[in-house]
Structure formats: C-alpha cells, structure tokens
Amino acid sequence: MRVDRTVSPEFQRVVTGLRVPEMGTDVVAPLLVNLVHLLRPARVLEVGMGYTTPFLVAALADVREQVAAEAPALAAKTGRHLAGGLHDEWLNEEPALAAPAFHLRPYEPRLVAVDDLSNPFSSAGRVLEVLRELSVDELVTVVNSDVRECGDKLPADYDVIDFAWVDAWECLYFFEHFWERINPDGGVLLMHYLMTYPEGEAILRYLRRFQQSNPGELEMVNLLEPHKLTQNSVTMLRRTSGARRLDYGASGGTVKYSAALREAAEQQARLF
C-alpha cells in the first residue's frame, strides 16, 4: 500500500513557511511526489531549493519505506507459489503486479540539492531546518554552488542521474552540460517554466531541434497551467538512448511467465 506523508496535516503545516507564491510551485510539488512514486528513482538532483525540496525528499523516504516492506512480502508470496509455477494468482496477490527484477538490488535513494542561496526571494535558506523537523534530512546532500560551478562537486556516482528537477534560469545550461549524466535508460529531466515567455520558448525550439537531429535520444512533453500568467509550465524530457526492452507482456495485456521472470523471482526470493 502506498505511503504518502506529504498529505498529512503535520507535513503541510511544516512546509507552509517555505511557500513563496510567486514561485508558482503549489501544484508542481505534489506532481513531483507522484513522479517519484511512479519512477522510483535512486539518484535525484534538484537545482534551486525551496518549497519543492521537502516534497521530493519525503517522497523518496516514502518509496524507500514502501520498497522495504514490499521486497520481503514479494519473496514470501513467491516462495508459496514457486513449486506450482508462477501464474495470475501469484501476480495479483499483494504486493500485486510487483516485478522481482526491481527488487534484486537495494533501493537506497537520496537527493542532491544545488543552490548558492543567493536569491533573496527564495526560501532555500530555510529548507534544511524544515527537513530536519520532518526527520528526512539524512536523505539530502546540499551543494552550495551555482549550477555553472557544481559539476565536479556532485557525488561521484552522480555521473548517472535518474531524476532531475531544475527550477532555475539555467535550464539551457543544465541541458547542455548535464544531459549526458541523465540515465539513458529512461532518466527524466523536468524544467520549470519554459512556456509563454520569449527566452523559454527559444529553449524549447532548441530542444526540438536537438530531438530532431538526435533520433531516439529523448521524448519530450510540455505541460501548461493555462490559468496562470507566469511560472506556468513544466517541460519533461525522458532520455531513451539506452532504454532496455522490458519483455514482460504477452498479447492482450497479459503477463508472459517466462524463464527469465521465474529466474528473477527465484533470485529475489532467496534474498529474503
């Protein structure tokens, strides 16, 4: 069962002080939460701390907790069904639909947040205090730096980034200098507010040209908040140049109970 601490009254009370209305992230913050729950990224990068930071960190903590409960439960149900073969009864028993291959590796997520704390209108300087109050600060590494100077300050394993959220003016710089670090197997880059203003639209044209000249490199979608005058969009890029084919499904939306699936299930069951 999904855990989501961001909907609790206590979480909402604590993060209220980070909300800056003109930053426009009221709806974006819960969107980021749902994307973390959906994608289960391990290495997350945020450029521009603020209201969204505790949402990202809390989501990572939630998913870590969920995975910690899900993995032994999956192993237990697999142990009950392996002798008779894997089938729909195994698939639909809780944790329903779980992929054994995902649980063959430990899930140890963390967020690296980059901010030079120079914006007087930002709430970035208060973020760590809020994270400590929420007891999720151990999942965060703060890099006090401008994004143009942070490349060699990121942790060594952040040469592959599963999920990046850029809420700063340097979206084009980030794409040009960090895109190669985005996980080629479906890593996601989100950028705030590129639609409906000239400089942002120019960046979008650049991204479209890049996509056309590099077929198979990325997928792109722009989401507009039509009721807002500014801070009103999210651009999502999904890197696909190294995407693995996950051959789980058979025709008609059914699951293919292949030898590879059984092998992964057996391995995962032995881990617990």
Phi, psi and omega in degrees: 000137183292139173253135177215094183287345183289345180270356182286146177303324181294315178300313182298323179295316185292321186276350183304323182294345179270349184287125174242107189308322184287352176280338170071031184252017182302318180271330181295321183303308177293333174299316178298321177302312183293326177292321177297317177297323181288313190268336182051055179286152178261317181252107183246137180236131175240131174248111183102087182286161178161218185302324184286339187301308180296332177294315178298313184292318179297322178296319177297319178296319178298313183293321176302316179296318181294316179297320180299328177275325186289320187299308179293329178293321176296316179299320181295315181291326177297317178302326180286334188252345188302319184300323181268001181092150178281139183202186187296330177297317175297315183300317189268351174289145180295138358286114188294140172070006186295137180268117181302324184300325179299325186269012176279348179236149179293146177255104183233078187282157169202161179246132167253122182249125182253125178196136177267005175058030184263349183276114183291344181267354183272155175263015185304323183294343181259359187296313184299322178299318179293317180298321177294320179296328179275356179061039177235008185294339181291347179271000190241137167242123180263129175252107182279091187195153166290146183300332180289348183239009189262354188309313182270006179260353179284155177304153186302324183277005176273023166285347171233117183247126182278328186207125179233137177237116183247109178243068184205164181290342187274038182299315181294316178301316181299314181299314184292331186251346183237353182303322181294345177272345179292135183306119182292346178266059173088015175299149187241136173240123175249136178233137184270135164060070171250345182272154169072017168217150193303313182296320179294318178297326177295321177296319179297321177297320178299316180295322178295319178295319178299316180298318180293324182273353178230069183300138180084359184277322185204159169246147184221141173217142177248129179247121184253136170268095191290348183270001184242148180275332184209169184049047198237024178203161172229131174254126182246124175246132176242120182279131189233005187295336179237027184293128177279145174279123177260104189265069181263327194266145171254177181297151179079013178079013179271167180265139177270110182275076188275171175297324179295320178295316179297319179298316178297319179296318179296317179298315182295321179296325180290337181289341184236000000 
